[in-house]
């Protein structure tokens, strides 16, 4: 464990340098020389100019790595561990700092935001593992972030920045993923997006829908169900962007996600690998509904954001 920690500390800076030097001049979220642009300090800056420890992932990188939720972010981000005993029960630890317990008065040590909205909940958990399709970027900030992201960010903050509607171009996208977990658990994921400008340079709408049906990989010997921890997850979001002037923009967001795991993913090691026992399924069903308005106004000397 000590060797792993030391290696992580030694290679954090080179890994970040390698990530920021990747060149893709035309990619979203990058400037003309290919540098990644982040908003970790509430300003758009090149990642190498921000005095924070940040990992940033574009939609292209998420797709390439097969990342669809928190589990992949935890695996790819240095200094971060995700405790995920089952779907919809996620506990991030950054730099070894965590909340020990799940009482109602406890706060998470890692704040999780969707755009400007904090979605981390009491007891150091989050209710739903949000779908990561059609996102502009995912940023993970390591270290205390209380100044900008509140008291629940003692060890870090993760921001899921969704793509805003394009005011000028009609666009569509789709992503279909088939796979196997183990030898016989079939996984299918479907994602789609459509962007429609309603008034050039002024008004546009963007709609996203998704559906996941992932067969489980654990056998519950108590209930007699094979592949008991099957996951059904579906939902969508609708984003309306109105920019009446060059200084003012108003974004309205409505989203819904329903995540329905049929059983827990906790195992019973005494029974062997990929087996568990319970008298009835342990279900951690989650629903997340969001209604949000974000108003941005550019003054000559500052930018106001009200969410």
C-alpha positions in Angstrom: 0.0 0.0 0.0 2.8 2.4 0.8 4.5 1.7 -2.5 1.2 2.4 -4.3 0.7 5.7 -2.5 4.2 6.8 -3.3 4.0 5.9 -6.9 0.7 7.8 -7.1 2.3 10.9 -5.6 5.3 10.7 -7.9 3.4 10.2 -11.1 0.4 12.6 -10.6 2.2 15.6 -12.1 3.7 13.8 -15.2 0.3 12.2 -15.9 -1.4 15.6 -15.7 1.2 17.1 -18.0 0.7 14.3 -20.5 -3.1 14.8 -20.4 -2.9 18.5 -20.9 -0.5 18.3 -23.8 -2.8 16.1 -25.9 -3.5 18.0 -29.1 -6.9 18.3 -30.7 -7.3 21.9 -31.8 -10.9 21.6 -33.0 -12.2 19.6 -30.0 -14.7 21.2 -27.7 -13.3 22.4 -24.4 -9.9 23.2 -25.9 -8.2 26.4 -27.1 -6.4 26.9 -30.4 -3.2 25.2 -29.2 -5.1 22.1 -28.0 -4.9 22.9 -24.3 -7.8 21.7 -22.2 -10.1 24.5 -20.9 -11.6 24.1 -17.4 -13.9 26.2 -15.2 -12.7 24.9 -11.9 -12.2 28.4 -10.5 -15.5 29.7 -12.1 -13.4 31.1 -14.9 -12.5 29.5 -18.3 -8.8 28.9 -18.0 -6.2 26.4 -19.5 -5.9 23.5 -17.1 -2.1 24.0 -16.8 -2.7 27.6 -15.6 -5.0 26.6 -12.8 -3.2 26.3 -9.4 -5.3 23.2 -8.4 -4.9 19.4 -8.8 -7.5 18.6 -11.6 -8.4 15.7 -13.8 -10.6 16.6 -16.8 -12.4 14.3 -19.1 -14.1 15.3 -22.4 -17.0 13.3 -23.9 -14.6 11.8 -26.4 -12.3 10.5 -23.6 -15.3 9.1 -21.6 -16.5 7.2 -24.7 -13.1 5.9 -25.6 -12.5 4.7 -22.0 -16.0 3.2 -21.7 -16.9 5.5 -18.8 -20.6 5.8 -18.2 -20.8 6.7 -14.5 -19.0 7.2 -11.2 -17.2 3.9 -11.3 -15.1 4.8 -14.3 -14.3 8.2 -12.9 -13.1 6.7 -9.7 -10.9 4.2 -11.6 -9.3 6.8 -13.9 -8.7 9.7 -11.4 -5.4 9.6 -9.4 -5.8 9.9 -5.6 -9.5 9.0 -5.7 -11.3 5.9 -4.5 -15.0 5.0 -5.0 -16.8 2.8 -2.6 -19.8 1.4 -4.5 -21.4 -1.6 -2.8 -24.4 -1.3 -5.2 -26.0 1.0 -7.8 -27.2 4.3 -6.4 -24.9 4.1 -3.3 -21.7 5.9 -4.1 -19.0 7.1 -1.7 -16.0 9.0 -3.1 -12.8 9.4 -1.1 -10.1 11.8 -2.3 -6.7 11.9 -0.8 -7.8 9.5 2.0 -10.2 11.9 3.6 -13.7 10.4 4.1 -16.8 10.7 6.3 -17.0 7.6 8.5 -20.7 6.8 8.8 -24.1 7.4 7.1 -26.1 9.4 9.7 -28.4 12.2 8.5 -26.3 15.0 9.9 -23.1 13.9 8.1 -21.7 15.6 5.0 -19.8 14.0 2.2 -16.2 15.0 1.9 -16.5 15.2 -1.9 -19.1 17.5 -3.4 -20.8 16.4 -6.6 -22.3 19.0 -9.0 -24.3 18.7 -12.2 -23.6 22.0 -13.8 -24.3 24.5 -11.0 -26.4 22.1 -8.9 -25.0 20.1 -5.9 -26.4 16.6 -6.0 -24.4 14.9 -3.2 -26.7 14.0 -0.3 -26.6 13.4 3.4 -24.8 10.4 4.8 -21.9 10.6 2.3 -23.9 9.1 -0.6 -25.5 10.1 -3.8 -28.9 9.0 -4.8 -28.4 8.3 -8.5 -25.3 7.6 -10.6 -25.9 10.2 -13.4 -25.7 9.2 -17.0 -22.6 10.6 -18.6 -23.7 11.0 -22.2 -23.5 14.3 -24.1 -21.4 16.0 -21.4 -19.1 18.9 -22.2 -16.6 17.8 -19.6 -16.2 16.1 -16.2 -13.8 17.8 -13.8 -12.5 16.2 -10.6 -10.8 18.7 -8.2 -8.7 17.1 -5.5 -8.1 18.9 -2.2 -10.3 21.3 -0.2 -12.7 23.3 -2.4 -14.9 24.9 0.2 -14.4 28.5 -1.0 -16.2 27.8 -4.3 -18.1 24.5 -3.7 -19.3 24.6 -0.1 -18.6 22.8 3.1 -19.2 19.4 1.7 -16.1 19.5 -0.4 -13.4 19.0 2.3 -11.4 16.6 0.2 -12.5 17.5 -3.3 -15.3 18.2 -5.8 -16.5 16.6 -9.0 -18.4 18.6 -11.6 -20.5 17.1 -14.4 -20.8 19.9 -17.1 -23.5 19.0 -19.6 -23.4 20.4 -23.1 -25.5 23.5 -23.7 -27.7 23.8 -26.8 -26.0 25.0 -30.0 -27.8 28.3 -31.1 -26.9 27.9 -34.8 -26.5 24.3 -35.9 -28.9 21.3 -36.0 -27.2 18.3 -34.6 -27.8 14.7 -33.7 -25.8 12.0 -32.0 -26.3 8.4 -30.8 -24.2 5.9 -28.9 -25.1 2.2 -28.6 -23.0 -0.2 -26.5 -23.3 -4.0 -26.3 -21.1 -6.2 -24.1 -20.7 -9.1 -21.7 -20.0 -9.0 -18.0 -18.5 -12.4 -17.2 -19.5 -15.1 -19.5 -23.3 -14.8 -19.8 -24.5 -11.4 -18.5 -25.5 -9.3 -21.5 -25.2 -5.5 -21.3 -27.0 -3.1 -23.6 -26.9 0.7 -23.5 -28.7 3.2 -25.8 -28.1 7.0 -25.9 -29.4 9.6 -28.3 -29.3 13.4 -28.6 -30.9 16.0 -30.9 -30.1 19.7 -31.0 -32.6 22.1 -32.7 -31.9 25.9 -33.1 -35.3 27.7 -32.9 -34.0 31.3 -33.5 -30.5 31.8 -34.9 -28.0 33.1 -32.3 -30.9 33.5 -29.8 -32.8 30.4 -29.0 -32.2 26.6 -29.1 -33.3 23.4 -27.5 -31.4 20.2 -26.8 -32.9 16.8 -25.9 -31.1 13.7 -24.6 -32.6 10.2 -23.9 -30.9 7.1 -22.6 -31.7 3.5 -21.6 -29.6 0.8 -19.9 -30.4 -2.9 -19.4 -27.5 -4.6 -17.8 -27.9 -8.3 -16.7 -26.4 -9.0 -13.3 -23.4 -11.1 -12.5 -24.1 -12.3 -8.9 -26.2 -15.3 -8.0 -28.4 -14.9 -4.8 -28.5 -18.3 -3.2 -31.0 -17.1 -0.7 -33.7 -16.1 -3.2 -32.5 -18.6 -5.9 -32.2 -15.9 -8.5 -29.3 -16.2 -11.0 -27.6 -12.9 -12.1 -29.7 -11.2 -9.5 -28.2 -7.7 -9.6 -29.6 -6.7 -13.0 -29.8 -3.0 -13.6 -32.5 -1.1 -15.5 -31.8 2.6 -15.9 -33.5 5.2 -18.1 -34.3 8.8 -18.4 -33.6 12.0 -20.3 -33.2 15.7 -20.1 -34.4 18.8 -22.0 -32.3 22.0 -22.1 -33.5 25.3 -23.5 -31.0 28.1 -24.0 -32.2 31.7 -24.7 -29.7 34.5 -25.4 -31.7 37.7 -25.9 -28.5 39.9 -25.9 -24.8 39.3 -26.2 -24.5 39.9 -22.4 -27.4 37.9 -21.1 -28.2 34.1 -21.4 -30.9 32.1 -19.6 -30.7 28.3 -19.5 -33.6 26.1 -18.4 -33.0 22.5 -17.5 -35.4 19.7 -16.8 -34.2 16.1 -16.3 -35.3 12.8 -14.9 -33.5 9.5 -14.3 -34.9 6.3 -12.8 -32.3 3.7 -11.7 -33.7 0.3 -10.7 -31.2 -2.4 -9.6 -33.0 -5.6 -8.9 -30.7 -6.6 -6.1 -27.6 -5.4 -4.2 -24.1 -6.0 -5.6 -22.7 -6.9 -2.2 -21.2 -10.4 -2.1 -20.9 -13.1 0.6 -17.3 -14.2 0.3 -17.8 -17.4 2.3 -20.0 -18.7 -0.6 -17.4 -18.2 -3.3 -16.9 -15.6 -5.9 -19.9 -13.8 -7.4 -22.4 -15.2 -4.9 -24.5 -13.6 -2.2 -27.3 -14.6 0.2 -30.3 -12.7 1.5 -33.9 -13.7 2.2 -35.2 -11.2 -0.3 -33.5 -8.8 -2.7 -31.8 -5.7 -1.3 -33.0 -2.9 -3.6 -31.5 0.6 -3.8 -33.9 2.1 -6.3 -33.1 5.8 -7.1 -35.1 8.6 -8.8 -33.6 12.0 -9.6 -35.7 14.8 -11.0 -34.2 18.2 -11.6 -35.7 21.6 -12.6 -33.2 24.4 -12.9 -32.8 27.9 -14.3 -29.3 29.4 -14.7 -28.9 33.0 -15.6 -25.6 34.5 -16.8 -24.9 38.2 -17.2 -21.6 39.7 -18.5 -20.8 43.0 -16.9 -17.8 45.0 -18.1 -15.9 44.0 -14.9 -17.4 40.7 -13.9 -19.7 37.8 -14.7 -22.8 37.1 -12.7 -24.2 33.5 -12.5 -27.5 32.9 -10.7 -28.6 29.3 -10.5 
